[in-house]
Each structure stands twice: as structure tokens, then as C-alpha cells.
Amino acid sequence: MKYKFQAIDSQGRVVRGVLSADSEDEAREFLLSEELFGKRFEEVDDSDAVTWAPKKLRMEKHQASVTPSDELKIPEGVKRSETVMHVGGKSVRGALAIENEDSILFESKDSEEDSRRIEKNRVERAELSGFPARFLRIYMIDGDLIEFSAGFLHAGPQFNIISKMFASTAA
């Protein structure tokens, strides 16, 4: 079953969404596991999209979807944006490209080890932020934060496309 809910977080903010659970009690337990106090629940049609899932379930989905990466080279002719990737206190120069509607590739100029594929189902959220220097920040389900330098004042169109591509990720 699916439930539309309204809950309160630890800062007193209202959180709304649709979640999947076997019962209203299970829905309430899911919210409590994320320190959300469920106020209202309304059963909705199965055709409604799920917009919220507990982090534990998102992590299980992530673990099941991780597959070894094969080739991490941006194919010839694919539009690439030269950038710097910042992750885990490390900065790596390279190029960023959209691989398909579900993933992007970062190809390191220095080391193949630093190249990576970022898949939509592993992203919690993405946003363009900062002024005047702009960054594409990608928050991963596993807790990593990956930042790409997007330029000054206005981010290039490629970075805007990627942030919108990952914006609808949260499940």
C-alpha cells in the first residue's frame, strides 16, 4: 500500500511525501527511524509515485545496484566539460560528460583510478551552488559529497543539465 504523509522533523519543519508500507503502523515506524514524527497518513492509489523511502532502504537499493565499472573513458564526439572534481579532500583535474540519461562520467587527466561513473540511482540529490564561483554538488546515498567546479557567475549548460537530471532522484 502507499500512504501520503505529513510529518515533523527535529527542527520542527513539515515534511510531506508518499511512501510504500504494508500498514500505517509500518509507515509510522519508517518515519520514526529517520527521526520524523508522523502527523497525518492517508492511503493513496498504487499509481501514485513514491517520493520518500527510509535511508536504510535506499542504501539496500544502492548496494544491489553497484556493479564493477568497465570502461571509464568519455567516448569521442561526446560533449565534455573540463573541470576539477573535489571528493574526500582530494582534487582531480579531468572532464565531465553525460553518458546517458542515468549516469555521467568523470575522466581523470592524471589517473584512471580517479575516473568514476556517477549513476542516478546512487545519488541522493544534486544542486548548483556558490557565488561567484559555482559548483555542482552531488550528494551520494552512501554519504559522499562530490563537487565539480562549474565556473564563475554562471555555470555552463552541461552542469545545469546534470543538476536537473539528478534533481528527480530522491525515491
Buried (B, 14 or more C-beta within 10 A) or exposed (E): BBBBBBBBEEEEEEBEBBBBBEEBEBBBEBBEEBEBEBEEBEEBEEEEEEBBBBEEBBBEBBEEEEEEEEEBEBEEEEEBBEBBBBBEEEEBEBBBBBBEEBBBBBBBEEEEEBBBBBBBBBBBBBEBEBEEEBBBBBBBBEEEEBBBBBBEEEBBEBBBEBBEBBEEBBB
